[in-house]
Amino acid sequence: MFAQFFILNLRGDIVVFRDYTGQVNRGSDLCENFYQRIPTDGSPLFTFEDTTFAFKRSAGLYFVVSTHFDMSPFVCFEFIRRMRQLIKDFCGGLSEETARRNSALIYEILDEVLDYGVIQGSSIEKLKSLVYTEPLVVDPRPAGLLDSIAHLALHNNRMPAEAARQPLGAARKAGARSSEIFVDLDERLTAV
């Protein structure tokens, strides 16, 4: 039986947190205890006080389950792997932005998969009929200014400037019909 499931970003901020036992008053304390004690030796499983944490770092996120009982590590890691796959399948990707924008969908998936910390089933075919929240698609474009300029330069779909100076019928063969039209746009921008 799992006590908590949560997703943290690499800075330790909570993206998703669900407590199944009601034993934790503040999830931020538990998450902070986990984040401060992440092993540097690469071990994905550790115990602090009476809580065992199993985690997987993937796509800039920590996927973590905690338990107060003796559980097989295989069950913990298989559940984490399955949850990562379900989130990726339902949301269309796996990143911090995707998890934040689709947190309602992730909570709905968690509510269907776990009942009071006990795994009920994680079949995607069954979950499709039980999950009603639509995913919010995250724009794959880069976020930074320089990245945005580079993205525009690489994915420029505009016609060359010479196309505006050519007469409409110059590129057509005799008798051939074309569905192309050229429109000149005049835009004004006022900045304060």
PyMOL CGO cylinders between C-alpha atoms (Angstrom):
from pymol import cmd
from pymol.cgo import CYLINDER

trace = [
    CYLINDER, 0.00, 0.00, 0.00, 1.41, 3.36, -1.04, 0.3, 1, 1, 1, 1, 1, 1,
    CYLINDER, 1.41, 3.36, -1.04, 1.21, 6.27, 1.36, 0.3, 1, 1, 1, 1, 1, 1,
    CYLINDER, 1.21, 6.27, 1.36, 1.94, 9.06, -1.14, 0.3, 1, 1, 1, 1, 1, 1,
    CYLINDER, 1.94, 9.06, -1.14, 2.64, 9.61, -4.80, 0.3, 1, 1, 1, 1, 1, 1,
    CYLINDER, 2.64, 9.61, -4.80, 4.21, 12.85, -5.94, 0.3, 1, 1, 1, 1, 1, 1,
    CYLINDER, 4.21, 12.85, -5.94, 6.06, 14.45, -8.81, 0.3, 1, 1, 1, 1, 1, 1,
    CYLINDER, 6.06, 14.45, -8.81, 8.76, 17.06, -8.17, 0.3, 1, 1, 1, 1, 1, 1,
    CYLINDER, 8.76, 17.06, -8.17, 10.76, 19.11, -10.61, 0.3, 1, 1, 1, 1, 1, 1,
    CYLINDER, 10.76, 19.11, -10.61, 14.56, 19.25, -10.40, 0.3, 1, 1, 1, 1, 1, 1,
    CYLINDER, 14.56, 19.25, -10.40, 14.41, 22.28, -8.07, 0.3, 1, 1, 1, 1, 1, 1,
    CYLINDER, 14.41, 22.28, -8.07, 12.25, 20.38, -5.59, 0.3, 1, 1, 1, 1, 1, 1,
    CYLINDER, 12.25, 20.38, -5.59, 8.97, 22.17, -6.37, 0.3, 1, 1, 1, 1, 1, 1,
    CYLINDER, 8.97, 22.17, -6.37, 5.81, 20.07, -6.10, 0.3, 1, 1, 1, 1, 1, 1,
    CYLINDER, 5.81, 20.07, -6.10, 4.10, 19.47, -9.44, 0.3, 1, 1, 1, 1, 1, 1,
    CYLINDER, 4.10, 19.47, -9.44, 1.63, 16.77, -8.31, 0.3, 1, 1, 1, 1, 1, 1,
    CYLINDER, 1.63, 16.77, -8.31, 1.04, 15.44, -4.78, 0.3, 1, 1, 1, 1, 1, 1,
    CYLINDER, 1.04, 15.44, -4.78, -1.47, 12.88, -3.55, 0.3, 1, 1, 1, 1, 1, 1,
    CYLINDER, -1.47, 12.88, -3.55, -1.64, 11.51, 0.01, 0.3, 1, 1, 1, 1, 1, 1,
    CYLINDER, -1.64, 11.51, 0.01, -3.58, 8.25, 0.38, 0.3, 1, 1, 1, 1, 1, 1,
    CYLINDER, -3.58, 8.25, 0.38, -3.29, 7.65, 4.12, 0.3, 1, 1, 1, 1, 1, 1,
    CYLINDER, -3.29, 7.65, 4.12, -4.12, 11.03, 5.64, 0.3, 1, 1, 1, 1, 1, 1,
    CYLINDER, -4.12, 11.03, 5.64, -1.05, 10.75, 7.86, 0.3, 1, 1, 1, 1, 1, 1,
    CYLINDER, -1.05, 10.75, 7.86, 0.75, 13.72, 6.35, 0.3, 1, 1, 1, 1, 1, 1,
    CYLINDER, 0.75, 13.72, 6.35, -0.52, 17.15, 7.38, 0.3, 1, 1, 1, 1, 1, 1,
    CYLINDER, -0.52, 17.15, 7.38, 1.64, 19.05, 4.92, 0.3, 1, 1, 1, 1, 1, 1,
    CYLINDER, 1.64, 19.05, 4.92, 2.88, 17.43, 1.75, 0.3, 1, 1, 1, 1, 1, 1,
    CYLINDER, 2.88, 17.43, 1.75, 5.58, 20.05, 1.35, 0.3, 1, 1, 1, 1, 1, 1,
    CYLINDER, 5.58, 20.05, 1.35, 7.40, 18.75, 4.47, 0.3, 1, 1, 1, 1, 1, 1,
    CYLINDER, 7.40, 18.75, 4.47, 7.45, 15.20, 3.13, 0.3, 1, 1, 1, 1, 1, 1,
    CYLINDER, 7.45, 15.20, 3.13, 8.59, 16.34, -0.32, 0.3, 1, 1, 1, 1, 1, 1,
    CYLINDER, 8.59, 16.34, -0.32, 11.27, 18.53, 1.21, 0.3, 1, 1, 1, 1, 1, 1,
    CYLINDER, 11.27, 18.53, 1.21, 12.52, 15.60, 3.31, 0.3, 1, 1, 1, 1, 1, 1,
    CYLINDER, 12.52, 15.60, 3.31, 12.71, 13.52, 0.16, 0.3, 1, 1, 1, 1, 1, 1,
    CYLINDER, 12.71, 13.52, 0.16, 14.42, 16.21, -1.90, 0.3, 1, 1, 1, 1, 1, 1,
    CYLINDER, 14.42, 16.21, -1.90, 17.08, 16.94, 0.73, 0.3, 1, 1, 1, 1, 1, 1,
    CYLINDER, 17.08, 16.94, 0.73, 17.94, 13.26, 1.09, 0.3, 1, 1, 1, 1, 1, 1,
    CYLINDER, 17.94, 13.26, 1.09, 18.13, 12.11, -2.52, 0.3, 1, 1, 1, 1, 1, 1,
    CYLINDER, 18.13, 12.11, -2.52, 21.08, 9.70, -2.61, 0.3, 1, 1, 1, 1, 1, 1,
    CYLINDER, 21.08, 9.70, -2.61, 24.10, 10.86, -4.58, 0.3, 1, 1, 1, 1, 1, 1,
    CYLINDER, 24.10, 10.86, -4.58, 25.23, 7.28, -5.19, 0.3, 1, 1, 1, 1, 1, 1,
    CYLINDER, 25.23, 7.28, -5.19, 22.44, 6.70, -7.73, 0.3, 1, 1, 1, 1, 1, 1,
    CYLINDER, 22.44, 6.70, -7.73, 20.32, 4.45, -5.50, 0.3, 1, 1, 1, 1, 1, 1,
    CYLINDER, 20.32, 4.45, -5.50, 16.62, 4.88, -6.39, 0.3, 1, 1, 1, 1, 1, 1,
    CYLINDER, 16.62, 4.88, -6.39, 15.39, 3.60, -3.03, 0.3, 1, 1, 1, 1, 1, 1,
    CYLINDER, 15.39, 3.60, -3.03, 16.03, 4.87, 0.50, 0.3, 1, 1, 1, 1, 1, 1,
    CYLINDER, 16.03, 4.87, 0.50, 14.40, 5.00, 3.93, 0.3, 1, 1, 1, 1, 1, 1,
    CYLINDER, 14.40, 5.00, 3.93, 14.09, 8.05, 6.15, 0.3, 1, 1, 1, 1, 1, 1,
    CYLINDER, 14.09, 8.05, 6.15, 12.64, 7.56, 9.64, 0.3, 1, 1, 1, 1, 1, 1,
    CYLINDER, 12.64, 7.56, 9.64, 9.72, 5.17, 9.00, 0.3, 1, 1, 1, 1, 1, 1,
    CYLINDER, 9.72, 5.17, 9.00, 9.07, 6.12, 5.36, 0.3, 1, 1, 1, 1, 1, 1,
    CYLINDER, 9.07, 6.12, 5.36, 10.55, 4.33, 2.36, 0.3, 1, 1, 1, 1, 1, 1,
    CYLINDER, 10.55, 4.33, 2.36, 10.92, 6.37, -0.83, 0.3, 1, 1, 1, 1, 1, 1,
    CYLINDER, 10.92, 6.37, -0.83, 11.24, 4.86, -4.29, 0.3, 1, 1, 1, 1, 1, 1,
    CYLINDER, 11.24, 4.86, -4.29, 11.84, 7.26, -7.16, 0.3, 1, 1, 1, 1, 1, 1,
    CYLINDER, 11.84, 7.26, -7.16, 12.76, 7.58, -10.80, 0.3, 1, 1, 1, 1, 1, 1,
    CYLINDER, 12.76, 7.58, -10.80, 14.22, 10.69, -12.40, 0.3, 1, 1, 1, 1, 1, 1,
    CYLINDER, 14.22, 10.69, -12.40, 12.91, 11.19, -15.90, 0.3, 1, 1, 1, 1, 1, 1,
    CYLINDER, 12.91, 11.19, -15.90, 12.32, 14.15, -18.25, 0.3, 1, 1, 1, 1, 1, 1,
    CYLINDER, 12.32, 14.15, -18.25, 13.45, 16.67, -15.63, 0.3, 1, 1, 1, 1, 1, 1,
    CYLINDER, 13.45, 16.67, -15.63, 11.05, 15.31, -13.02, 0.3, 1, 1, 1, 1, 1, 1,
    CYLINDER, 11.05, 15.31, -13.02, 11.23, 13.03, -9.98, 0.3, 1, 1, 1, 1, 1, 1,
    CYLINDER, 11.23, 13.03, -9.98, 8.41, 10.47, -9.86, 0.3, 1, 1, 1, 1, 1, 1,
    CYLINDER, 8.41, 10.47, -9.86, 8.18, 9.29, -6.24, 0.3, 1, 1, 1, 1, 1, 1,
    CYLINDER, 8.18, 9.29, -6.24, 6.13, 6.82, -4.22, 0.3, 1, 1, 1, 1, 1, 1,
    CYLINDER, 6.13, 6.82, -4.22, 6.44, 6.50, -0.46, 0.3, 1, 1, 1, 1, 1, 1,
    CYLINDER, 6.44, 6.50, -0.46, 5.23, 3.81, 1.87, 0.3, 1, 1, 1, 1, 1, 1,
    CYLINDER, 5.23, 3.81, 1.87, 5.26, 3.00, 5.57, 0.3, 1, 1, 1, 1, 1, 1,
    CYLINDER, 5.26, 3.00, 5.57, 5.05, -0.76, 4.97, 0.3, 1, 1, 1, 1, 1, 1,
    CYLINDER, 5.05, -0.76, 4.97, 7.50, -3.36, 3.72, 0.3, 1, 1, 1, 1, 1, 1,
    CYLINDER, 7.50, -3.36, 3.72, 6.80, -3.52, 0.02, 0.3, 1, 1, 1, 1, 1, 1,
    CYLINDER, 6.80, -3.52, 0.02, 8.65, -5.13, -2.80, 0.3, 1, 1, 1, 1, 1, 1,
    CYLINDER, 8.65, -5.13, -2.80, 10.84, -2.55, -4.56, 0.3, 1, 1, 1, 1, 1, 1,
    CYLINDER, 10.84, -2.55, -4.56, 9.80, -4.14, -7.84, 0.3, 1, 1, 1, 1, 1, 1,
    CYLINDER, 9.80, -4.14, -7.84, 6.16, -3.18, -7.20, 0.3, 1, 1, 1, 1, 1, 1,
    CYLINDER, 6.16, -3.18, -7.20, 7.18, 0.42, -6.46, 0.3, 1, 1, 1, 1, 1, 1,
    CYLINDER, 7.18, 0.42, -6.46, 9.33, 0.77, -9.55, 0.3, 1, 1, 1, 1, 1, 1,
    CYLINDER, 9.33, 0.77, -9.55, 6.81, -0.96, -11.81, 0.3, 1, 1, 1, 1, 1, 1,
    CYLINDER, 6.81, -0.96, -11.81, 4.09, 1.39, -10.56, 0.3, 1, 1, 1, 1, 1, 1,
    CYLINDER, 4.09, 1.39, -10.56, 6.29, 4.43, -11.22, 0.3, 1, 1, 1, 1, 1, 1,
    CYLINDER, 6.29, 4.43, -11.22, 7.12, 3.14, -14.71, 0.3, 1, 1, 1, 1, 1, 1,
    CYLINDER, 7.12, 3.14, -14.71, 3.45, 2.52, -15.43, 0.3, 1, 1, 1, 1, 1, 1,
    CYLINDER, 3.45, 2.52, -15.43, 2.40, 5.97, -14.16, 0.3, 1, 1, 1, 1, 1, 1,
    CYLINDER, 2.40, 5.97, -14.16, 5.06, 7.64, -16.32, 0.3, 1, 1, 1, 1, 1, 1,
    CYLINDER, 5.06, 7.64, -16.32, 3.75, 5.72, -19.34, 0.3, 1, 1, 1, 1, 1, 1,
    CYLINDER, 3.75, 5.72, -19.34, 0.11, 6.57, -18.57, 0.3, 1, 1, 1, 1, 1, 1,
    CYLINDER, 0.11, 6.57, -18.57, 0.91, 10.27, -18.17, 0.3, 1, 1, 1, 1, 1, 1,
    CYLINDER, 0.91, 10.27, -18.17, 2.86, 10.22, -21.41, 0.3, 1, 1, 1, 1, 1, 1,
    CYLINDER, 2.86, 10.22, -21.41, 0.05, 8.40, -23.26, 0.3, 1, 1, 1, 1, 1, 1,
    CYLINDER, 0.05, 8.40, -23.26, -2.77, 10.59, -21.94, 0.3, 1, 1, 1, 1, 1, 1,
    CYLINDER, -2.77, 10.59, -21.94, -0.95, 13.95, -22.06, 0.3, 1, 1, 1, 1, 1, 1,
    CYLINDER, -0.95, 13.95, -22.06, 1.00, 13.39, -25.26, 0.3, 1, 1, 1, 1, 1, 1,
    CYLINDER, 1.00, 13.39, -25.26, 4.41, 13.93, -23.69, 0.3, 1, 1, 1, 1, 1, 1,
    CYLINDER, 4.41, 13.93, -23.69, 6.38, 14.00, -20.50, 0.3, 1, 1, 1, 1, 1, 1,
    CYLINDER, 6.38, 14.00, -20.50, 7.80, 17.28, -19.24, 0.3, 1, 1, 1, 1, 1, 1,
    CYLINDER, 7.80, 17.28, -19.24, 7.33, 19.67, -16.35, 0.3, 1, 1, 1, 1, 1, 1,
    CYLINDER, 7.33, 19.67, -16.35, 5.16, 22.01, -18.42, 0.3, 1, 1, 1, 1, 1, 1,
    CYLINDER, 5.16, 22.01, -18.42, 3.00, 19.11, -19.60, 0.3, 1, 1, 1, 1, 1, 1,
    CYLINDER, 3.00, 19.11, -19.60, 2.55, 17.86, -16.04, 0.3, 1, 1, 1, 1, 1, 1,
    CYLINDER, 2.55, 17.86, -16.04, 1.68, 21.33, -14.72, 0.3, 1, 1, 1, 1, 1, 1,
    CYLINDER, 1.68, 21.33, -14.72, -0.83, 22.11, -17.46, 0.3, 1, 1, 1, 1, 1, 1,
    CYLINDER, -0.83, 22.11, -17.46, -2.44, 18.66, -17.20, 0.3, 1, 1, 1, 1, 1, 1,
    CYLINDER, -2.44, 18.66, -17.20, -2.41, 18.28, -13.42, 0.3, 1, 1, 1, 1, 1, 1,
    CYLINDER, -2.41, 18.28, -13.42, -6.18, 17.79, -13.28, 0.3, 1, 1, 1, 1, 1, 1,
    CYLINDER, -6.18, 17.79, -13.28, -5.87, 14.94, -15.78, 0.3, 1, 1, 1, 1, 1, 1,
    CYLINDER, -5.87, 14.94, -15.78, -2.98, 13.39, -13.79, 0.3, 1, 1, 1, 1, 1, 1,
    CYLINDER, -2.98, 13.39, -13.79, -5.01, 13.58, -10.57, 0.3, 1, 1, 1, 1, 1, 1,
    CYLINDER, -5.01, 13.58, -10.57, -7.94, 11.91, -12.32, 0.3, 1, 1, 1, 1, 1, 1,
    CYLINDER, -7.94, 11.91, -12.32, -5.64, 9.11, -13.56, 0.3, 1, 1, 1, 1, 1, 1,
    CYLINDER, -5.64, 9.11, -13.56, -4.22, 8.68, -10.04, 0.3, 1, 1, 1, 1, 1, 1,
    CYLINDER, -4.22, 8.68, -10.04, -7.72, 8.48, -8.56, 0.3, 1, 1, 1, 1, 1, 1,
    CYLINDER, -7.72, 8.48, -8.56, -8.65, 5.71, -10.99, 0.3, 1, 1, 1, 1, 1, 1,
    CYLINDER, -8.65, 5.71, -10.99, -5.39, 3.76, -10.63, 0.3, 1, 1, 1, 1, 1, 1,
    CYLINDER, -5.39, 3.76, -10.63, -5.00, 3.96, -6.83, 0.3, 1, 1, 1, 1, 1, 1,
    CYLINDER, -5.00, 3.96, -6.83, -7.74, 3.56, -4.23, 0.3, 1, 1, 1, 1, 1, 1,
    CYLINDER, -7.74, 3.56, -4.23, -6.52, 4.46, -0.74, 0.3, 1, 1, 1, 1, 1, 1,
    CYLINDER, -6.52, 4.46, -0.74, -2.98, 3.62, -1.89, 0.3, 1, 1, 1, 1, 1, 1,
    CYLINDER, -2.98, 3.62, -1.89, -3.87, 0.19, -3.28, 0.3, 1, 1, 1, 1, 1, 1,
    CYLINDER, -3.87, 0.19, -3.28, -3.35, -0.40, -6.99, 0.3, 1, 1, 1, 1, 1, 1,
    CYLINDER, -3.35, -0.40, -6.99, -6.67, -1.09, -8.70, 0.3, 1, 1, 1, 1, 1, 1,
    CYLINDER, -6.67, -1.09, -8.70, -5.49, -1.42, -12.28, 0.3, 1, 1, 1, 1, 1, 1,
    CYLINDER, -5.49, -1.42, -12.28, -3.53, 0.53, -14.83, 0.3, 1, 1, 1, 1, 1, 1,
    CYLINDER, -3.53, 0.53, -14.83, -4.80, -0.80, -18.13, 0.3, 1, 1, 1, 1, 1, 1,
    CYLINDER, -4.80, -0.80, -18.13, -5.04, 2.05, -20.60, 0.3, 1, 1, 1, 1, 1, 1,
    CYLINDER, -5.04, 2.05, -20.60, -8.05, 0.45, -22.31, 0.3, 1, 1, 1, 1, 1, 1,
    CYLINDER, -8.05, 0.45, -22.31, -10.04, 0.53, -19.05, 0.3, 1, 1, 1, 1, 1, 1,
    CYLINDER, -10.04, 0.53, -19.05, -8.80, 3.99, -18.09, 0.3, 1, 1, 1, 1, 1, 1,
    CYLINDER, -8.80, 3.99, -18.09, -9.93, 5.51, -21.41, 0.3, 1, 1, 1, 1, 1, 1,
    CYLINDER, -9.93, 5.51, -21.41, -13.55, 4.90, -20.45, 0.3, 1, 1, 1, 1, 1, 1,
    CYLINDER, -13.55, 4.90, -20.45, -13.05, 6.24, -16.89, 0.3, 1, 1, 1, 1, 1, 1,
    CYLINDER, -13.05, 6.24, -16.89, -11.00, 9.39, -17.51, 0.3, 1, 1, 1, 1, 1, 1,
    CYLINDER, -11.00, 9.39, -17.51, -12.97, 12.32, -18.91, 0.3, 1, 1, 1, 1, 1, 1,
    CYLINDER, -12.97, 12.32, -18.91, -10.58, 15.27, -18.66, 0.3, 1, 1, 1, 1, 1, 1,
    CYLINDER, -10.58, 15.27, -18.66, -9.18, 16.40, -22.00, 0.3, 1, 1, 1, 1, 1, 1,
    CYLINDER, -9.18, 16.40, -22.00, -5.42, 16.93, -22.17, 0.3, 1, 1, 1, 1, 1, 1,
    CYLINDER, -5.42, 16.93, -22.17, -4.04, 20.41, -22.74, 0.3, 1, 1, 1, 1, 1, 1,
    CYLINDER, -4.04, 20.41, -22.74, -1.45, 20.29, -25.50, 0.3, 1, 1, 1, 1, 1, 1,
    CYLINDER, -1.45, 20.29, -25.50, 1.83, 22.00, -24.70, 0.3, 1, 1, 1, 1, 1, 1,
    CYLINDER, 1.83, 22.00, -24.70, 3.32, 24.04, -27.53, 0.3, 1, 1, 1, 1, 1, 1,
    CYLINDER, 3.32, 24.04, -27.53, 6.63, 22.38, -28.47, 0.3, 1, 1, 1, 1, 1, 1,
    CYLINDER, 6.63, 22.38, -28.47, 8.23, 25.68, -29.47, 0.3, 1, 1, 1, 1, 1, 1,
    CYLINDER, 8.23, 25.68, -29.47, 11.25, 26.84, -27.48, 0.3, 1, 1, 1, 1, 1, 1,
    CYLINDER, 11.25, 26.84, -27.48, 10.66, 29.26, -24.63, 0.3, 1, 1, 1, 1, 1, 1,
    CYLINDER, 10.66, 29.26, -24.63, 13.67, 31.60, -24.81, 0.3, 1, 1, 1, 1, 1, 1,
    CYLINDER, 13.67, 31.60, -24.81, 13.94, 34.62, -27.09, 0.3, 1, 1, 1, 1, 1, 1,
    CYLINDER, 13.94, 34.62, -27.09, 17.01, 33.36, -28.95, 0.3, 1, 1, 1, 1, 1, 1,
    CYLINDER, 17.01, 33.36, -28.95, 15.47, 29.90, -29.25, 0.3, 1, 1, 1, 1, 1, 1,
    CYLINDER, 15.47, 29.90, -29.25, 12.28, 31.45, -30.66, 0.3, 1, 1, 1, 1, 1, 1,
    CYLINDER, 12.28, 31.45, -30.66, 14.24, 33.42, -33.26, 0.3, 1, 1, 1, 1, 1, 1,
    CYLINDER, 14.24, 33.42, -33.26, 16.15, 30.30, -34.26, 0.3, 1, 1, 1, 1, 1, 1,
    CYLINDER, 16.15, 30.30, -34.26, 12.86, 28.37, -34.45, 0.3, 1, 1, 1, 1, 1, 1,
    CYLINDER, 12.86, 28.37, -34.45, 11.39, 30.99, -36.79, 0.3, 1, 1, 1, 1, 1, 1,
    CYLINDER, 11.39, 30.99, -36.79, 14.49, 30.99, -38.96, 0.3, 1, 1, 1, 1, 1, 1,
    CYLINDER, 14.49, 30.99, -38.96, 14.45, 27.21, -39.31, 0.3, 1, 1, 1, 1, 1, 1,
    CYLINDER, 14.45, 27.21, -39.31, 10.71, 26.92, -39.89, 0.3, 1, 1, 1, 1, 1, 1,
    CYLINDER, 10.71, 26.92, -39.89, 10.13, 29.88, -42.15, 0.3, 1, 1, 1, 1, 1, 1,
    CYLINDER, 10.13, 29.88, -42.15, 7.30, 29.07, -44.56, 0.3, 1, 1, 1, 1, 1, 1,
    CYLINDER, 7.30, 29.07, -44.56, 6.96, 32.46, -46.23, 0.3, 1, 1, 1, 1, 1, 1,
    CYLINDER, 6.96, 32.46, -46.23, 7.28, 33.12, -49.93, 0.3, 1, 1, 1, 1, 1, 1,
    CYLINDER, 7.28, 33.12, -49.93, 10.42, 34.89, -51.15, 0.3, 1, 1, 1, 1, 1, 1,
    CYLINDER, 10.42, 34.89, -51.15, 10.20, 38.66, -51.74, 0.3, 1, 1, 1, 1, 1, 1,
    CYLINDER, 10.20, 38.66, -51.74, 10.42, 38.20, -55.52, 0.3, 1, 1, 1, 1, 1, 1,
    CYLINDER, 10.42, 38.20, -55.52, 7.04, 36.44, -55.51, 0.3, 1, 1, 1, 1, 1, 1,
    CYLINDER, 7.04, 36.44, -55.51, 5.29, 39.74, -54.73, 0.3, 1, 1, 1, 1, 1, 1,
    CYLINDER, 5.29, 39.74, -54.73, 6.78, 41.40, -57.82, 0.3, 1, 1, 1, 1, 1, 1,
    CYLINDER, 6.78, 41.40, -57.82, 5.83, 38.66, -60.29, 0.3, 1, 1, 1, 1, 1, 1,
    CYLINDER, 5.83, 38.66, -60.29, 2.64, 39.07, -62.26, 0.3, 1, 1, 1, 1, 1, 1,
    CYLINDER, 2.64, 39.07, -62.26, -0.12, 36.62, -61.39, 0.3, 1, 1, 1, 1, 1, 1,
    CYLINDER, -0.12, 36.62, -61.39, -0.10, 34.82, -64.71, 0.3, 1, 1, 1, 1, 1, 1,
    CYLINDER, -0.10, 34.82, -64.71, 3.69, 34.60, -65.21, 0.3, 1, 1, 1, 1, 1, 1,
    CYLINDER, 3.69, 34.60, -65.21, 4.18, 31.23, -63.55, 0.3, 1, 1, 1, 1, 1, 1,
    CYLINDER, 4.18, 31.23, -63.55, 1.16, 29.60, -65.15, 0.3, 1, 1, 1, 1, 1, 1,
    CYLINDER, 1.16, 29.60, -65.15, 1.26, 27.46, -68.22, 0.3, 1, 1, 1, 1, 1, 1,
    CYLINDER, 1.26, 27.46, -68.22, -1.06, 28.34, -71.03, 0.3, 1, 1, 1, 1, 1, 1,
    CYLINDER, -1.06, 28.34, -71.03, -4.55, 27.16, -70.17, 0.3, 1, 1, 1, 1, 1, 1,
    CYLINDER, -4.55, 27.16, -70.17, -3.60, 25.87, -66.68, 0.3, 1, 1, 1, 1, 1, 1,
    CYLINDER, -3.60, 25.87, -66.68, -5.64, 27.02, -63.69, 0.3, 1, 1, 1, 1, 1, 1,
    CYLINDER, -5.64, 27.02, -63.69, -4.12, 27.91, -60.35, 0.3, 1, 1, 1, 1, 1, 1,
    CYLINDER, -4.12, 27.91, -60.35, -5.70, 28.40, -56.95, 0.3, 1, 1, 1, 1, 1, 1,
    CYLINDER, -5.70, 28.40, -56.95, -2.99, 30.77, -55.72, 0.3, 1, 1, 1, 1, 1, 1,
    CYLINDER, -2.99, 30.77, -55.72, -3.71, 34.34, -54.73, 0.3, 1, 1, 1, 1, 1, 1,
    CYLINDER, -3.71, 34.34, -54.73, -1.33, 36.95, -53.33, 0.3, 1, 1, 1, 1, 1, 1,
    CYLINDER, -1.33, 36.95, -53.33, -2.50, 39.45, -50.74, 0.3, 1, 1, 1, 1, 1, 1,
    CYLINDER, -2.50, 39.45, -50.74, -0.60, 42.51, -49.51, 0.3, 1, 1, 1, 1, 1, 1,
    CYLINDER, -0.60, 42.51, -49.51, -1.09, 43.22, -45.82, 0.3, 1, 1, 1, 1, 1, 1,
    CYLINDER, -1.09, 43.22, -45.82, -0.52, 46.63, -44.32, 0.3, 1, 1, 1, 1, 1, 1,
    CYLINDER, -0.52, 46.63, -44.32, 0.02, 46.47, -40.57, 0.3, 1, 1, 1, 1, 1, 1,
    CYLINDER, 0.02, 46.47, -40.57, 0.58, 49.28, -38.11, 0.3, 1, 1, 1, 1, 1, 1,
    CYLINDER, 0.58, 49.28, -38.11, 2.03, 48.93, -34.66, 0.3, 1, 1, 1, 1, 1, 1,
    CYLINDER, 2.03, 48.93, -34.66, 1.86, 51.56, -31.97, 0.3, 1, 1, 1, 1, 1, 1,
    CYLINDER, 1.86, 51.56, -31.97, 4.16, 51.17, -28.99, 0.3, 1, 1, 1, 1, 1, 1,
    CYLINDER, 4.16, 51.17, -28.99, 3.83, 53.21, -25.83, 0.3, 1, 1, 1, 1, 1, 1,
]
cmd.load_cgo(trace, "trace")
